[in-house]
Amino acid sequence: VQFVESGGGVVQPGGSLTLSCAASGFMFSWNAMSWYRQFPGEERELVAGISIGGYPNLVDSVKGRFTISRDNSKATVTLQMNSLKREDTAVYYCIADRFSAGGDYWGQGTQVTVSS
């Protein structure tokens, strides 16, 4: 089981980034997927999830700014982030929900820095 996140970087407030996650080692299309983020010194927190059927669920702080999507043919999940704020600065991770509790399936994450 592997999750490889990419697409992070440094962006000015109000800018956009597209994060991608390539998943492998399990039946991707049979699993709900989620993006989490981690601020320095804090626990990971859920940002967005997408069901097996493609239905999105986003936390209030990113609604209207972030979009989550999935491509089952490529086993990838994407987080489109618009109107970025300084408080979005964090390391972002993706994972299948079934692997999010217990075990160490987390990838390396991708750093997003929002700064002028």
Buried (B, 14 or more C-beta within 10 A) or exposed (E): EEBBBEBBEEBEEEBEBEBBBBBEEBEBEEBBBBBBBBEEEEEBEBBBBBEBEEEBEBEEEBEEBBBBBBEBEEBBBBBBBBEBBEEBBBBBBBBBBBBBEEEEBBBEBBEBBBEE
